[in-house]
């Protein structure tokens, strides 16, 4: 199971960092995730996956996903394996964006 955090680049909580550097919101969201899961047992490595609504992925996740994609392609023999992996992440971002758009519309019933 993947726990992908999608952060809205233009949200008030990320706007200052995002205005200084591309990918800053993803890095900030990843650091929040590390703090959230700090109590996990040390049986394995924890790599937070955070993606910005405008595309950038945090550095550690990008390295992990790239390596995982390379190994998948090597194991399966399908050179598209890495692309498929990143497409799954892209779908998560698109779903998040659709929720943001939907929640941003005013319900006609509230206007009456």
Secondary structure, 3 states (H helix, E strand, C coil): CCCEEEECCCCHHHHHHHHHCCCHHHHHHHHHHHHHCCCCCCCCCCCCEEEECCCCECHHHHHHHHHHHHHHHHHHCCCCHHHHHHHHHHHHHHHHHHHHHHHHCCCHHHHC
